[in-house]
């Protein structure tokens, strides 16, 4: 499963953009797909990262943050295609409803990653650096949306720590409960405090 646009970054470049902003408990995307996202206060929002990267030969401007708790994470990617090529296209994926809005969705996976498997995976290492090492059994589901021109996208990746990957139905129900905590407003932006949020470490 891909956990973001570029699994193997070509190198972080200086940035002068931001596709989202965050407060301690909320995230607002600001790149033309304007969504406001909130999770309960037991989740803390990591300081956003903004970088440029290349995926399948196309340059992307990527903003990344995450809602984090001890046993769960929700990664938020807000991305734009820098060459106007329409490379952000998820139309082949099935549709699903998330918090009352329509998204594309990848199939659920249960993954069990070692520390060695994180090497070279930018987004997973970023999670580890921000207090949520994505190792051991994790139930994962990913929702994606893009604009009609396929040059703007949001990717939401839910991760839940589970005992193991053998109890598929139990894990699915627990993940469903986690996903039900997310509140999204895709029309009216919530008021978000403009200060830089604190990094959270368990």
N, C-alpha and C positions, 0 to 999 in steps of 0.2 A: 504493500500500500504506500502511496505517496503521501507524505505528511505536509507537503507544501508545494510550491511551484518548482523549486530547484533543489533536488536532493544533494547535488554535488556542486557547491557554489564555485564560480570561476574566480572569486575574490571580491571582498566587500569594497565598494567604491564610495567616495564621499557623496553625501546626499544633501539636497536642498529642498526636499519635498517631504510631505507627510500625508498618507492616505487615510489616517485615522488619528483620533486623539482619545485620551483615556483619563479617567479619574480613578479613585481608589476602588470603586465597585461598579464602574460602567465603562463602556467603550462606544464611541461614535465613529462610524466610517464617514469620510468626507471627500470621496473621490468620484462622486457622481452616482454611486449606488449608496445612497445615504441611509444607513440603518443605525439605530441605537439599540444596544444590547445591554441587558442587566442580568446578573445572577445574584443569589442570596449573599448576605454579608459574610458568610463563612468563606467565601471566595474573595481573593485579593487579586488585583490586576497588576501584572508586571509592567515595568517601564517599556514603552514601545521601542522597537528597533526599525529603522528605515534603511534600506539598502537597494542597490541595483544588482541584477543578476541575469543570467542567460539560461533559457530553457528551450530545447529543440531549435536552437539557432536564433531565437527571438529575445530581445532585451525586455526585461520587466522591471518596473519600479515596485518594490515590495515593502509594505508595512506590516509588522508582526507584533502581536501582543498575546496575552493569555490570561484567562481567569484560572486561578490556582487554589486548590485546597490540598490537604494531606493525601487524599485518596482519589482525587479526580482533577482533570484539567480540561479546559476548552481553549484550544488555540484559535486565534482569529487572524486570518490573512486578508488584507485589502490590497489589491494589486491592479496595476495598469500596464498595458502593453505599450512600450515606448516607441515602437516603429509603426503603429497603426495598421498592423498586419491582420488583425482579427484572430490572433493566435489563442485567445482565451475562449475556448468553445467546449462546452460540456453538454451540447444538445443530444449526444448519443446516450447519455446516462438517463435512467428512469427518474420520474418526478416524484416528489414527496412533499408533505406539509410539515413545516417546522414553525412552531409558535404562531400558527395561523397564516403563515406566508408560504409561497411555493418555492422550493429549491430542487436542484438535482441532488441525487444521493448515490454514494458508492455502497456496495454491500458491506455488512458488518464483518469485522475480523476480530479474532482473538490472537494477539501476538505475544511472544515471550522473548524479548530482546536481552542480550548480554551487553555489558559495557563495551566489549570489543566491537559489537555490531553498531554502536553509535558513532564510531569513528568515521569522519567524512560526511556525516548527516547533519547539516547545519541546523535544521529546526529542532532535531532531537537533542543536540548538544546545547542549543539555546535554552530548551526547557530545563535540562539538567543544571545549567548555570543559574537559573532562576528558581531553583528549589524544588523542581519536580523531575527527578531522574526517571526517564521513561523505560526502566528496565523491569524485568519480571513480567508476570502475566498481566496484560491490559486488554480490555474489551474496547474496541475502537469503532466509531462511525463518523463518516464525513459527509457534510452537506456543502453544496456549491451553487453559486448563482453568478450569472454574467449578464451584461446588457446586450441588446440586440446587435450591436456593432461588434461584439466579442472583443472589446478592448478594455473592459473593466470587469473585475471579479471579486467575490468574497468567498473565502473557504473557511468553514467552521469544522474543526476536528475535535470530537469528544473522545476523551480517554478516561477509563475507569479501572482502577486496580481491582483485580479479582484473585481468588484463591488459586485457580488454575483454569485451563482452557477446556476442560472436559465437561463442565456443567453448562452447556450452551444455552439452554432455556433460562436457567437462573441468571446467568450473566446478561442475557438479552433483556430480561425484565428489570434488572438493576440499572442497566444503561438507559433503558426507556425512562425510568424514574429520574435519572440525572438530566436527561434531555428535557424533560417536562419542567425543570426549574428555570429554563431560559425564557426571558421575556424580550421580545423584539418589537420595535416600532420602526416600520419601513417608510413612514410618511411624515410623522411629526418627531423631530429630534428631541430627545430628552435634554434637559439642562445638565451639562457636564462641567464640573469644576476644572478650571484650566491649569491647575498646578500639576507638575510632574508627579505621578503616583510613586509611592514607595515600592521598591522591590520587596517581595515576600519570601521569607525562608522559614521552613518548618522548624 
